[in-house]
Amino acid sequence: MSDSSQWFAILRMLGSLILVLGLIYGLSHLAKRFLRPERWARKGDFSNIRVLQAFAIEPKKKLLVVEVEQRKLLLGVAENSISFLTKIDDGVEVNENARAIPS
């Protein structure tokens, strides 16, 4: 095999590798954009559920004040669970515009 044909084979192989890697990158980008689970989630009317405040306790643990059908609830949210902590009385004011710790 001559030197020029070896270089041509190497360039062709590198070009194919770049093409395959670009295809993998493009497909992963499309999958992230269009195949998200929340797109398949049940479509329903959740207008009666609102998150009023969120406080980060640790990187993957938060306290949430949510309003469900005019009742305020305090929930503990961890990486793999959501726990009901207490019901907040109607007389307690929750400031929806308060600054929370970023999560």
ABEGO torsion letter per residue (X at the ends): XBAAAAAAAAAAAAAAAAAAAAAAAAAAAAAAAAABAAAABBBBBAAABBBABBBBABAABBBBBBBBGGBBBBBBBBAABBBBABBBBAABBBBAABBBBBX
